[in-house]
Amino acid sequence: MLLQFKPRILVLPFAALVIWGLIYYRVNRPQIELSDAEREAIQRRRPAPVFKLHDQRSQLFRLGTYLGRHKLLIVFFDSSQGASRNAQLQVLKSGYEKLSAHGEKVLAISSATPYANRESFKLGGDFPFFVLSDADYSVETEWGCMTTGDPPQVIPSAFVVDRAGVISWSQIGGPTPIPLETLSRELNKAR
C-alpha cells in the first residue's frame, strides 16, 4: 500500500514554527528605554478619584458631575490661616478669568468646615470658584496630599484633570504658591 501525501499534516509543524519565531522575536527585540521623566508621567496619568464634598455654601459637590465635561484644576491647601489668607487661593482668585476662560473649573479643597470658610470669606471676600471641605481628610488622603504623622498635615498640591477624567499633571508639595502661568499652561495642555 502506497502512502498518500496530505498537505494538512504540515499545518501543525508550520504553526509551531511561526509561534516559535514570534516568541524568539519578542524575547530578543531591543527594549525601549524610558527616561525618568517619561516613567513618572506614565505613573502620574491615573484616573481621578471621585469624591463628594460640601462647598462653602454647605451644598453637596459631586466631582463625577464635572468629569467628562470639563477640564479641572484641583488645589489642596492648608486652611490653618483661613482661606482668605492663603497665598495659593489668592493666585487662583486673581487669575480666575484666565483659568476658566474655556469652561475649565477650579476647585480648592481643605479640611476647614463650610462654616469656617464662610467666616474666612467675611475677611477677604468670596471666591469665584468652589471651596470644598474635607473635614475627615478622606479626599486629601486618597489623592496623596496628607502626611502620615500625628496630627496629619496637608501637603499643598495641585492637579489638572482632563475631560477624560485622567490626572494629566500634578504637583504635590514643592514651592507655593504655584505661579498662575504654570497652572494656566498645564490646564491648557490637558485634553
N, C-alpha and C positions, 0 to 999 in steps of 0.2 A: 504494500500500500504506500502510495506516494503522499508525503506531507504537503499540504497546500499552504502557501504564504498568505497570512491575513494581516493587512496593514493596521488594523485596530490594536493589534498586540503591541505595536510600537508607541501607542498613545501614553501608556503609563510610564515607560522609561523616558520618553520625551518630556512629559510633565515634571518628572523628578529632576531632570537636567535643568529645566527652566527655573524651578524652585531653588535648586542649589545655586544657580547663577545669581538669582536675585538676593539670596542670603549672603553670598560672597560679596556682592556689590555693596549691600547695606553695611556689612561689618567693616569693609576696607575703604569706604569712601572717606574723603577728608572731612573732618568735623569743622563746623562753623564756630569760631570763637567769638563770644560776645564780650564787649568791654564792660567794665563795672557799671558805667552809666546806663548802658543798654539793659543789662541784667536788672538793675534797680528799677528802670522804667517799666519793665515787664512785670515785676513783682508789685509795683505801685498800682498798676491798672487792674483794679478789682471792683466788683460790684459795690456800689454804695450801700452800707447798711441802712435799712429803712427804720424810721422811728416815728413816734407820735409824742409831741411835747406841747405844753401850754405857752402861748405867746404873752406879750406884755399886757394884753387885754384879758388874760385868763381864758382865751378861746383855744380850742384844741387845733394844733397844726399837724397835718399829716404829710410827711415827706413824699409818700407814694403818689399824692395828688399831683406833684410837680415833676416827678421822674418821667421821662419820655416826652415831655412837653417843653421844658426849659433847661437852659444851662444854669447851674447853681454855683454860687460861691458860698461856702460854709466856713465860718470862722468861729473857733472856740477861744474864749477869752477868760481871763481871771477877773472875777467880779468883786474881789476884796475891797476895791476902792469905789465900786459902783460903776454902772455902765456909762454914765455921763462923764466920768473922769478917765475912761480907758482910752489910751492913745490910738489903738488899732480901730476902735469904733469911730473915733473922730476922723480918721483917714477914710473909713468907709462912708461916713456921713458927708464929708466934703466932696468925695468923688462919686457919690451915688448915681448921679445922672450919667456919667461916663460908663460906670459899671453896668448899668441896667438899660443902656441905650437900645439894645436889640431884644428886649424881653427877658434878659437874664434876671434871676432872682438872687438876692443877697440875704443870708441868714446869719445871725450871730447867736451863739449858744453859750450859756454859763450855768453855774449852779445856783444863781440867785433866783429867788421866787418871783413870780409875776408882780407881787406887791412891792418887793424891794426894787424891781426895775422901774415900776411906775413912780416910786418915791425918788429914785435917781433922776428920772426924766424931769421932775419938778425943778431940779437944779440946773440941768443943762439942755432941756428941751427934748422933745420926742425924736425918734429916729424914723427915717422913711422906709426902713426895712424891718423884717421880723426879728425881734429879740426873744429868744426862746429860753425856757427854764428847764434845766436838767438837775433838779434838786437831789436826786438819788445817785447822780454820777453814772447812770447806766449807759447813756448815749456816749458820753465822753470816754468811758472805759471801752466801749465797743469800737469806737473809732481810733483808739490808741492814744488818747490825749490826756491820760492820767498817770501820775507816778504811783508806785505801789507802796509808798511809805505810809506812816501813820502820823498825822492825817494825810490822806491823799491830796496831791496838789495838781491843779490844772496845768497842762503844758500848752501855752499859746500856740495855736495851729491854724492852718488854712487849707482848704480842699476845694478843688474845682471838679464838679461832676458834670459830665457831658449829657446830651439829650438821651443817650442810650442807658443812662443810669450807672455809668462806669466812672470811677475816680481817675481823671486824666492828669492831675497834678496835685501835689501836696507838699506842705512844709510843716513839719512837726518840730516845734522848738525853733532855735535859731534867733537871729536878731528880730526884735519887734520895735516899732510896728513895721509890718511888711509894706514896702512902698506901693502906692497906688499904681504906678507904672507896671510893676511886677504882676500885681493882681489882674490888672486890665489885660496885659499881654497874655497871661496864662488862660484867662477866661475867653479871649478871642481865639486862641489856638484850639480850644476844645471844639469837638464836632457838634 
